[in-house]
Amino acid sequence: MQRLMMLVATSGACLGLLAAAAAAAAAGATPAHRDPPSMLHTHRRQKRDWIWNQMHIDEEKNTSLPHYVGKIKSSANRRNAKYLLKGESVGKVFQVNAETGDVYAFERLDREKISEYHLVALIVDKDTGRNLEAPSNFTIKVHDVNDNWPVFMHRLFNASVPEMSAVGTSVIRVTAMDADDPTLADHASVMYQILKGEEHFAIDNSGLIFTTTKNLDREVQARYEIVVEARDAQGLRGHSGTATVLVTLQDVNDNFPIFTQTKYTFVVPEDIRVGSAVGSLFVEDPDEPQNRKTKYSIVQGEYRDTFTIETNPTLNEGIIKPMKPLDYERIRQYSFTIEATDPTINLRYLGGTSNRNKARVIINVTDVDEPPVFQRPFYHFQLQENKKKQPIGSVLAMDPDETRHNIGYSVRRTSDKGQFFQVTKQGDIYNEKELDREIYPWYNLTVEAKELDSSGIPTGKESIVQVHIEVLDENDNAPEFAQPYEPKVCENAAQGKLVLQISAIDKDITPQNMKFKFALTTEDSNFTLTDNHDNTANITVKYGQFDRERAKVHFLPVVISDNGSPSLTGTSTLTVAVCKCNERGEFTFCEEMAPQVGVSIQALVAIFLCILTVTVIALLIFLRRRLRKQARAHGRSVPEIHEQLVTYDEEGGGEMDTTSYDVSVLNSVRRGGTKPPRPALDARPPLYAQVQKPPRHTPGAHGGPGDMAAMIEVKKDEADHDGGGPPYDTLHIYGYEGSESIAESLSSLGTDSSDSDIDYDFLNDWGPRFKMLAELYGSDPREELVY
């Protein structure tokens, strides 16, 4: 099989190699360096010694297009052969002469875009297109030329460095890239140069910028601009070969504070509170706030212990505050020297200059009307209990002002709610009532002192002081049992059986040598008491064998005395229950003793007074109501007329209907023979007095019409002879209009229809329910209306 051999025609060394190989092949010599054999057409398979599979071409060649790249040729003499290329760039970038095998480039090549091209060479039959030899791969490499200048990745860089940095302090490293082949000498080598800012900064070949001076002061210039240029070793430079570096100086504490004034003057009242601000001191420090660490101090002056200066870290100001109360009457002006320092400054930044600054401060104190001042912050007095109107102690206050007002004293009532104490004009305190230490052992009073004018009236300025009164104890309480005892004893207890051990206490203060003595008030009992002489006593069975049938409970009075001065004696009673016990002496049954409930005489008196008060109040209320009823009965008003308001559920049967009304009241005249009582004129009946209709009765249930007429005559006779009362239509009355009403009485008995201008003919249009009323008001006015 014949193989395809590629001949590469390149400039320089490649062309020489091709010429040497061709000469060696023509002479028939065997090359010493494995040169390719002669391209003879042979039918037997032969091995090729070496194959050139690369072509080279310079990028951006200045010759006219197309550029000759090389030649491909078969080792056999093919008369009817055609050369072809395959690959991505074939046809657009590279083409081959089908007859000669010459390869040409039809575009200018850029190595920085594509550094090599991979193609396939073929030799085929012109007629059939069949491959005459196997395809051969080869590469076209683009040879680099120095056609690119260094380019910075960024056109602007930001950097920072502390001010006053030493020479050679690194600032930032900038880097420029050259796209040329770095394997070729000086093609990709980059050199840096500072075009602007070289008086303070420098740059080395690696792109590192550093300082060249140590006097970079942020307070003079806080920002620097550096322009850096990058070029390759052959001096190729372009517009993209420069960059700007902005260097910001970081602040350090290199400036000491300076007072804005050499003298500060303040005016304060003498009653200024300790720790309050008198005034502020200001300094100038050009450093940034985080580097201002001013410390203020008083360095000279007689009253350095009277004031202090605190630093406000936010504003870097000094605040003068008093450490003691000021007194205008004693010192009216304070003068001292202050100093401002910054202990955190590195002295090497100052170059040996002093970091201290001084100023003078004058504080003038003004007079104010001050309240009285007590000689002591508090008072402590002692008083024996159970004493009255005893001098306890004295308080004293003075007016600190030059006026020296007189002082008045009083006890604040909120601190002495029981009003036990009084204070004189001179400040002497005494007790108004006896004190009991067992109730209140201490009293805490608040005594007020007020300035008085010439007439003795308080001026309003006052001050207070706490007075602590301790009540001293005396032996005024008798001893008593230490606890409530509930002793029990078996009814078959033996002689000498211990029933109970008792002890005593005293409400008074008990000294260590206090001794209590115990004794029984009577020996006539089945118990005996033995004093243990250690403030306890034993109760034991004296004879033995108790009789529960005769006494289930024994009361045992015990006399207890102390050794106080004077000695006091008290009697306490033990209630001993006699119980049934088993053989082991265990209680099996005891009587339930009801708790002793006692009521004191004071409680009984209080209960009696409460009952008496309630009784008197009830009696007074009863008498008042009775008098009011009598006054109403005698205080009648003639113009007030009462009538009956009758509610009808159905239309009546007319004048002949005698069963629609309750005539039992009228019948009572016949039965009793006495006049029925009339209600009081001022009584207020309900608005509607309902009259219950009696049930209809069968004819003959009551008397005939004659009985009714007799009863009416009786009633008329009573009304005619009663000159003191108004006419009553019936005993059932309705709520009347009072005497103060502009409508006056609504009674029909006082209505004279002859004097009325009202035409009542409209009642005829209201239906049959108002027929009777229309006839009455439309009839002769001289007729009387009788109900």
Summary of the structure (lengths in Angstrom):
residues: 787
radius of gyration: 68.0
end to end distance: 162.7
largest distance: 190.6
contacts: 2072
relative contact order: 0.05
helix: 14%
strand: 33%
